[in-house]
Amino acid sequence: MPVEKGEIQTALTKVGLADGGDLVSRDMIRALQIGDSGEVKFVIEAPDAAAASRMEPILEAAKAAVLAVEGVTSVSALLTAHSNAPSAARQSPAPGGQQPPSLKVGRHPTPQAGPQAVPGVKRIIAVGSGKGGVGKSTVSANLAVALARQGRKVGLLDADIYGPSQPRMMGNAKRPASPDGEKILPLTAHGVTFMSIGLMLEEGQAVIWRGPMLMGALQQMMTQVEWGELDVLIVDLPPGTGDVQLTLCQRYPITGAVVVSTPQDVALIDARKAIDMFGKLKTPVLGLIENMTTYICPNCGHEAHLFGHGGVAAEAKSLGVPLLAQLPLELETRLGGDSGVPVAAGEGAAAEAYAALARGLVEGGMG
């Protein structure tokens, strides 16, 4: 019988590490290959060169464990070091002046059996859109702040991994601490606990990952972050219907999804696809939000509908789902996002619009 990859991984889980975990749970196995005649090759990737220099006994133990698997005829394994560990300049010093353990974000996902609850989190609400540029991240940040202002314990996860914007919108871009190199301590701002892949990168650094790395990064931010006790976790999804959406809805018990769109036909075409995706993934659509619905000139008071009017309302009616809000297009919202103080944290018409949206979700049992 041919040797299965799962058998090799099971054998490697038996090789424990001095600082806890094993080679598989710590995501240190790379380039695993199994030949037709039972030849096994793999690479152990250590967090850094110093760790690799201490892992020769681990390498020999791993080779022995794999060679003991029935059907394996030979084992070839190498040690290497992860070359993209965060620089010391980006890491927060630990007590005593020592650097905290290196935390690697971005990996292949680890197996799990069915949807997995996030400890301490009562509800998870996904905020999605069919296309970019409709204000989904702005809505996510302001909704989180509005819910927090109404006394809810709120978390915000920026899952838009290619274009993370929540550190800027929430006004806090410090690097999260990781006392043990495994658990991540999230940041807080405006009463909201939040986490973003953007906090783990140098400013301007691009994320160039294929699907499995995206899925693994999402899994880390859902399960390795110490979210604490939350009434609701808002997940700001990337635009479209890709790997992150699929992973989130299949691996975690999502309470429901909110779809954001502008009224224009081009945006609605893609919003329908997002709604269809959530339907196929058996994720309830809590309702639609029409963003940038009106613009009122600050000089003359003239009301204009720059992106059309009523398209999202009509779509919600045809689908039989609630229209949760019609949010205006105004300068204060943009300024708040750029300055790191979401408009929902202040007063005025836009803040009240988000407060009404939050009240509607709370009264509906979703906040």
Phi and psi in degrees as a GROMACS rama.xvg file:
@    title "Ramachandran Plot"
@    xaxis  label "Phi"
@    yaxis  label "Psi"
@TYPE xy
-67.1961  149.561  PRO-2
-77.4663  131.96  VAL-3
-91.4205  147.202  GLU-4
-58.7575  -38.31  LYS-5
-61.5904  -34.0837  GLY-6
-65.0589  -39.9424  GLU-7
-66.9216  -43.1974  ILE-8
-63.8896  -38.7603  GLN-9
-62.1047  -41.1277  THR-10
-63.4489  -39.1418  ALA-11
-72.6642  -22.4455  LEU-12
-66.8751  -16.9819  THR-13
-82.1663  -7.31529  LYS-14
-93.9111  99.0813  VAL-15
-80.3151  157.244  GLY-16
-108.27  151.77  LEU-17
-61.9221  -33.1369  ALA-18
-98.6623  18.4721  ASP-19
105.248  152.539  GLY-20
78.8217  -170.555  GLY-21
-138.322  179.69  ASP-22
-62.883  -31.2309  LEU-23
-83.474  -48.3264  VAL-24
-64.3343  -27.411  SER-25
-89.9158  4.8014  ARG-26
56.1543  53.308  ASP-27
-111.165  0.459898  MET-28
-94.5514  129.878  ILE-29
-130.226  155.27  ARG-30
51.9224  44.6859  ALA-31
-72.8675  121.492  LEU-32
-129.146  140.639  GLN-33
-126.996  118.825  ILE-34
-79.4557  163.737  GLY-35
-62.5029  -27.2998  ASP-36
-99.295  13.9071  SER-37
92.979  12.5401  GLY-38
-79.8207  128.367  GLU-39
-116.571  132.418  VAL-40
-129.488  142.17  LYS-41
-160.876  166.965  PHE-42
-123.345  137.222  VAL-43
-100.231  118.703  ILE-44
-101.12  111.206  GLU-45
-81.5875  159.706  ALA-46
-61.5231  -32.3884  PRO-47
-159.205  174.292  ASP-48
-63.626  -37.2565  ALA-49
-63.2459  -42.3736  ALA-50
-65.2538  -39.4006  ALA-51
-61.8415  -36.5339  ALA-52
-66.2207  -20.5273  SER-53
-97.2312  0.30111  ARG-54
-104.756  14.9984  MET-55
-58.3934  -42.9702  GLU-56
-62.4069  -35.1054  PRO-57
-64.7028  -41.6866  ILE-58
-59.0869  -46.3846  LEU-59
-66.2351  -38.2994  GLU-60
-65.6085  -37.8317  ALA-61
-65.541  -42.2899  ALA-62
-62.5754  -41.8284  LYS-63
-65.4039  -39.9963  ALA-64
-64.9237  -40.0255  ALA-65
-71.9314  -39.3027  VAL-66
-63.295  -24.9325  LEU-67
-77.6467  -10.0801  ALA-68
-71.784  134  VAL-69
-61.3343  129.657  GLU-70
98.7651  -15.1158  GLY-71
-79.6569  126.706  VAL-72
-102.4  -27.5978  THR-73
-156.908  155.3  SER-74
-132.518  130.271  VAL-75
-126.491  122.463  SER-76
-139.837  149.551  ALA-77
-131.662  155.935  LEU-78
-105.056  136.198  LEU-79
-140.492  174.081  THR-80
-124.008  141.006  ALA-81
-65.469  125.758  HIS-82
-92.0878  -8.48147  SER-83
-112.311  30.4085  ASN-84
-62.7432  146.31  ALA-85
-57.4644  140.19  PRO-86
-71.8347  156.915  SER-87
-61.1206  -30.0404  ALA-88
-65.7041  -25.691  ALA-89
-93.2609  -12.7095  ARG-90
-91.6032  143.178  GLN-91
-79.2268  131.583  SER-92
-65.5704  140.276  PRO-93
-84.4405  166.649  ALA-94
-53.9233  140.163  PRO-95
87.3287  2.49402  GLY-96
84.8537  0.181777  GLY-97
-85.832  151.616  GLN-98
-77.5045  143.347  GLN-99
-70.2742  163.561  PRO-100
-58.0097  146.986  PRO-101
-68.3405  134.977  SER-102
-116.185  120.818  LEU-103
-100.737  122.173  LYS-104
-111.423  132.244  VAL-105
106.248  109.134  GLY-106
-161.845  174.087  ARG-107
-75.2929  144.992  HIS-108
-66.6328  149.628  PRO-109
-93.8249  149.429  THR-110
-64.3584  147.693  PRO-111
-149.645  148.357  GLN-112
-93.7747  99.4817  ALA-113
75.9296  178.99  GLY-114
-58.8613  138.814  PRO-115
-120.706  122.794  GLN-116
-67.8109  150.043  ALA-117
-93.4834  119.001  VAL-118
-53.5297  130.38  PRO-119
85.7392  -10.9178  GLY-120
-98.3507  118.662  VAL-121
-78.4101  -41.3366  LYS-122
-138.258  147.58  ARG-123
-124.34  121.965  ILE-124
-115.686  122.143  ILE-125
-91.434  133.923  ALA-126
-111.143  113.568  VAL-127
-125.514  171.722  GLY-128
-154.41  155.681  SER-129
-75.7563  -29.9214  GLY-130
-140.32  165.043  LYS-131
-80.5591  163.76  GLY-132
85.9009  8.02094  GLY-133
-98.9575  1.30575  VAL-134
92.0482  23.3584  GLY-135
-62.3295  -44.7773  LYS-136
-68.391  -36.8605  SER-137
-63.0754  -43.4412  THR-138
-63.8429  -42.8166  VAL-139
-59.8804  -48.7115  SER-140
-63.0575  -46.6043  ALA-141
-70.5429  -35.4033  ASN-142
-64.3089  -42.3528  LEU-143
-60.4819  -45.4761  ALA-144
-65.8051  -41.6497  VAL-145
-63.4046  -40.4009  ALA-146
-65.4703  -39.7369  LEU-147
-64.6984  -36.8797  ALA-148
-67.5755  -18.9413  ARG-149
-96.4315  16.9467  GLN-150
90.1075  7.93132  GLY-151
-87.2409  148.982  ARG-152
-87.1604  112.405  LYS-153
-121.796  137.378  VAL-154
-115.419  151.982  GLY-155
-132.65  118.514  LEU-156
-109.559  119.526  LEU-157
-84.8868  95.4775  ASP-158
-95.202  8.34747  ALA-159
-82.0134  80.244  ASP-160
-68.5996  -35.2163  ILE-161
-75.2135  -27.5061  TYR-162
-135.582  61.7689  GLY-163
-69.2729  128.726  PRO-164
-126.203  -7.93426  SER-165
-65.7571  -33.5252  GLN-166
-56.5169  -40.6978  PRO-167
-70.0883  -45.0723  ARG-168
-66.0102  -33.7091  MET-169
-89.5876  -7.88093  MET-170
74.2723  27.6483  GLY-171
-148.156  113.165  ASN-172
-122.55  25.3026  ALA-173
-68.4629  152.632  LYS-174
-75.383  128.039  ARG-175
-63.5347  147.855  PRO-176
-83.064  153.299  ALA-177
-141.117  90.8783  SER-178
-58.9488  -31.3466  PRO-179
-117.42  6.63514  ASP-180
77.0796  3.1689  GLY-181
-122.472  -59.8248  GLU-182
-79.9917  143.445  LYS-183
-112.522  129.61  ILE-184
-92.6462  113.869  LEU-185
-71.6507  170.218  PRO-186
-95.1574  168.447  LEU-187
-131.271  147.635  THR-188
-161.411  135.16  ALA-189
55.3928  33.447  HIS-190
81.3538  7.50003  GLY-191
-115.772  134.748  VAL-192
-86.4998  127.17  THR-193
-141.996  159.495  PHE-194
-146.747  143.282  MET-195
-149.467  145.033  SER-196
-61.9209  -25.15  ILE-197
-62.95  -22.9162  GLY-198
-74.0309  -16.8196  LEU-199
-98.692  -0.570794  MET-200
-118.681  157.879  LEU-201
-67.4093  146.464  GLU-202
-60.1504  130.724  GLU-203
87.0255  -4.95945  GLY-204
-77.4504  128.304  GLN-205
-83.0653  146.336  ALA-206
-96.2953  116.429  VAL-207
-120.051  81.0897  ILE-208
-125.404  147.503  TRP-209
-83.6689  174.589  ARG-210
-49.8312  -48.9034  GLY-211
-59.5218  -35.3315  PRO-212
-68.2733  -38.0247  MET-213
-61.1034  -45.9936  LEU-214
-62.3561  -41.1552  MET-215
-66.5679  -39.1563  GLY-216
-64.5774  -41.4335  ALA-217
-62.5636  -42.6752  LEU-218
-60.8107  -40.3852  GLN-219
-63.4981  -44.7496  GLN-220
-71.9902  -23.6309  MET-221
-79.6703  -40.0065  MET-222
-108.974  -21.5702  THR-223
-95.5718  -13.5518  GLN-224
-79.4405  134.318  VAL-225
-81.8161  82.5926  GLU-226
-71.1006  -24.7824  TRP-227
74.5057  -160.751  GLY-228
-87.3265  116.347  GLU-229
-124.69  138.459  LEU-230
-72.4713  -34.614  ASP-231
-155.075  141.278  VAL-232
-113.047  117.476  LEU-233
-89.2856  126.514  ILE-234
-110.757  113.639  VAL-235
-83.9972  102.926  ASP-236
-81.3287  157.609  LEU-237
-70.3256  161.67  PRO-238
-67.5876  156.798  PRO-239
95.4606  -160.291  GLY-240
-136.92  60.1787  THR-241
-110.027  -152.494  GLY-242
-62.8781  -39.906  ASP-243
-65.2549  -44.4538  VAL-244
-61.8946  -44.9985  GLN-245
-61.8701  -46.0076  LEU-246
-63.085  -46.2533  THR-247
-59.7682  -49.0885  LEU-248
-73.4226  -25.1821  CYS-249
-90.2255  -27.3306  GLN-250
-101.697  -11.7014  ARG-251
-135.976  148.755  TYR-252
-77.8204  91.4719  PRO-253
-81.2284  125.839  ILE-254
-64.8562  -41.7338  THR-255
177.229  172.358  GLY-256
-122.353  146.877  ALA-257
-115.582  130.78  VAL-258
-109.791  127.183  VAL-259
-104.202  136.868  VAL-260
-151.837  153.87  SER-261
-86.9394  165.883  THR-262
-72.3082  -13.5602  PRO-263
-68.727  152.505  GLN-264
-61.0513  -39.5031  ASP-265
-61.2157  -41.6192  VAL-266
-68.6704  -38.4511  ALA-267
-66.9492  -33.8741  LEU-268
-57.0312  -45.2006  ILE-269
-77.1444  -31.0184  ASP-270
-62.608  -38.0085  ALA-271
-60.8459  -35.299  ARG-272
-67.7643  -39.6392  LYS-273
-63.6372  -41.7455  ALA-274
-62.8984  -42.3118  ILE-275
-63.6439  -39.994  ASP-276
-60.3498  -48.3282  MET-277
-61.1769  -36.6664  PHE-278
-62.2911  -44.3418  GLY-279
-67.7024  -28.3523  LYS-280
-89.1204  5.60139  LEU-281
59.5157  36.4802  LYS-282
-103.335  119.118  THR-283
-60.6556  137.254  PRO-284
-92.0813  112.442  VAL-285
-72.1746  -25.9441  LEU-286
159.349  177.252  GLY-287
-112.55  151.431  LEU-288
-121.844  125.259  ILE-289
-93.8317  112.971  GLU-290
-102.186  153.698  ASN-291
58.0777  40.4501  MET-292
-73.6637  -35.7906  THR-293
-141.241  157.234  THR-294
-130.664  124.796  TYR-295
-108.689  120.338  ILE-296
-61.9926  125.261  CYS-297
-69.6978  -16.0645  PRO-298
-90.2273  -46.0086  ASN-299
-114.052  -9.92918  CYS-300
80.9877  5.20252  GLY-301
-67.1863  134.881  HIS-302
-96.6711  126.194  GLU-303
-126.557  150.124  ALA-304
-112.994  84.1014  HIS-305
-67.2962  -28.8743  LEU-306
-112.308  22.6523  PHE-307
90.951  -175.453  GLY-308
-152.143  132.704  HIS-309
82.2623  0.420975  GLY-310
-64.7287  -41.2604  GLY-311
-71.0216  -37.3091  VAL-312
-61.2675  -43.7497  ALA-313
-65.1614  -38.3219  ALA-314
-66.2164  -41.488  GLU-315
-62.1623  -41.656  ALA-316
-63.8978  -41.8344  LYS-317
-67.7161  -29.3847  SER-318
-88.2573  -12.8997  LEU-319
73.3255  30.2741  GLY-320
-119.201  157.279  VAL-321
-66.9969  146.857  PRO-322
-90.8033  107.025  LEU-323
-77.3798  -32.0733  LEU-324
-168.047  153.235  ALA-325
-122.042  105.839  GLN-326
-100.089  137.322  LEU-327
-77.1226  161.745  PRO-328
-97.1588  115.102  LEU-329
-149.551  156.653  GLU-330
-64.0261  -36.8891  LEU-331
-60.7054  -35.3464  GLU-332
-64.7499  -43.6348  THR-333
-65.9686  -44.8031  ARG-334
-61.9266  -39.3581  LEU-335
-63.2808  -42.2537  GLY-336
-64.7623  -39.8481  GLY-337
-72.638  -30.5078  ASP-338
-89.0794  -9.22416  SER-339
84.7669  15.1053  GLY-340
-125.072  92.2147  VAL-341
-52.6524  142.975  PRO-342
-59.209  -26.4837  VAL-343
-67.7458  -14.9621  ALA-344
-81.5906  -8.36186  ALA-345
-112.044  -146.028  GLY-346
-124.429  167.061  GLU-347
120.071  -179.04  GLY-348
-63.4277  -43.265  ALA-349
-66.7791  -42.0613  ALA-350
-61.3519  -40.0047  ALA-351
-67.9888  -34.3935  GLU-352
-62.7302  -42.1606  ALA-353
-71.5815  -35.0741  TYR-354
-62.0474  -40.811  ALA-355
-65.5699  -39.029  ALA-356
-61.5471  -45.7716  LEU-357
-63.5605  -42.5961  ALA-358
-60.501  -41.3109  ARG-359
-60.8543  -40.2483  GLY-360
-70.2345  -39.7187  LEU-361
-64.2669  -46.6435  VAL-362
-65.5921  -26.6562  GLU-363
-84.5025  3.07884  GLY-364
82.8135  12.9135  GLY-365
-107.174  -5.49192  MET-366
